[in-house]
Amino acid sequence: MPNFVWGLLIMLVFLLPIFFLPIIVAKVNHNPRMNSVFWLNVLFGWSLLGWLVALFVALETPGKRR
């Protein structure tokens, strides 16, 4: 196989799950903001800042607000 095919396979197997990590974390934690995390990640996840914001929202636990 040509080298670019191997690169594409590596990207699909390793990098795609990392890209969707905020969505996976929100799903596992039963986060009520799952839809927000999904759209944040899809629309802004290509930038590091957008991905970090989506991950932060996914890790946030719902609780009492002041």
N, C-alpha and C positions, 0 to 999 in steps of 0.2 A: 504494500500500500504506500502511496506517496506520503511525504511528511506532513502535508497540510491536512490530510485525513486523520492522522494520528493526533495532530494538534486539536482538531475539531472534536474528536472523541474525548480527549482529555478535558477539554473545556466543558463538554456536556456532562461528563461524569463527575467532575470535581467542582467546577466553578458555578454551575447552575444551582446546585443545592446550597452553596454558600450565598448566592444572590437571593435565594428565596428563604434564607434562614429566619428573618423576622416573621414571615407568614407561618413557618413551621412552629416557631416558638409561641406565637399567639394561639395557634390551633391546639398545641399540647397543653398550654396553660388555661384553655377555655376563656380567653380574654374576650370580654364583650365588645371590644373595639376591633374585632377581627377584620371587618370590612374596611375600616380606616387604615389599618396596617397594610392590608392588601393593596389598596389604591395608592397609598404613600409609596410603597415599595415598587409597584408597577410604574408609576408616573415619575418618581424622583429617585428611585433606587440606583439609577445609573451613576448618580453623583455620590460620593462618599458621605456627604452631609445628609442627603435624603435617606440613604440606607441606614445611617446611624440614628436618625430621628425615628424611622420606622422600627428599628430594633428597640429603641428606648420605649416607644409606645407599646410594643409587644411585651416587653418585660415589666411594664408598669402594672401593679396589682390594683384592682379597683378597691376603694375603701371609702371611709367617710371623708367628705370634703368640708373644710371650714367655711 
